Amino acid sequence: MIKASAPISPKLTGRGAARRSELFEALVALLTEEGFARFTLDDLAARLHCSKRTLYGLADSKEQLVRAVVVHFFRGATERVEAALAAEGDPAARLAAYLHAVAAELGPLSPRFFDDVAGFEPAAEVYERNTRAAARRVEQLIEEGVAAGVFHAVHVAFAADVITSVMVRIQQRQVTAATGLGDAEAYAQLSELLLRGLAR
């Protein structure tokens, strides 16, 4: 998972920044539970008890707003996942903590949200970038474990390529289609496979 590299709108300070953050959190809660394809800006304004003008203060269109919400979610998820990782010192525990934290972040998201993300290219691109960044992070964690002698001396680049393929398949909803597993469940299964296969 990665943080967005560019700001979504001009930075605000004080009460303006607090209100903007509050609105994004409310949008994340709503859209990750109910999806976004069926909502209009009027619908969102009504559900959030604000004006359309307020929403236009966050983004210039529904499409840009949805992308901004997805970026906001992954930014927060990245911070929480990295915090869980930082709390562990043992390489095996760090890998487990990372994948479990990713699964925990994805767990509350509804299938409708994932389907809508997959069907909306700007949001899908954000998810894909975060997925590939997560795969690179897993590769680093495997390298740490191999260097520490905790994991088998696997071919790290090959392992990373396999893991990336699985993570991209999860992101593209192919694993769900093939197995019925949700994204969070698939990450939990991937964690078990990796830890059992790598542990000495």
Steps between C-alpha positions, in 0.01 A plus 500: 500500500620849424402853576373730229788696356300814421247697702136468401416866558667808647612446858280646767584578857311516826124448487498477121744210502309327780170531310659374179644197683166437667321501164752264344464260793121510461533438126738210557257343749205543261663395174698206635179360646258572216718554193485813289385422146132561574548826691470846348651807665149594610466161669833538676419850619168379639659204678774717651261784588706756312465702182627406156712814521675347801577188297626712213741647754655152522507420127371639170285199405360176637774307320775710658329475837487121483868483409582738784306282745684186384834680537395622847411145605830352382702782655348425840527124447869535416569689821318239711666205327846651540426570868413133552820400323715736709376336819671171407870422504525135391502464118237225497278700735547809280387318187203351683410837652516670161276255317256471789480879521428522127226238540358694797487821295323332209268292718232767565475599133189371326497284186299777330780748569762265355284438194448873448874565536576230243252662260630856538847542347628794713414315822627168366832666413537626858428152638743342254781742593444424866494126430831512316653711776378245754660224294833688505467536877446125535812440290699721740364308799593167343852631434524599867397151607742325265787725611420429866490125439136478607370412153624244252751639251241532224550683174358829625432651157306189395306492826419868460381445143266220611368708789448802276304287255271375776452847649416648159253216440340583835480868406349421159230281662628190322562312827146578616361373169707181515468416871222706652745650750474870576812715476566493875450122518733452204773707672457291815543180298803646321653583838458141621654357182795737512581454866471120487705481180775739607550400864799284578 
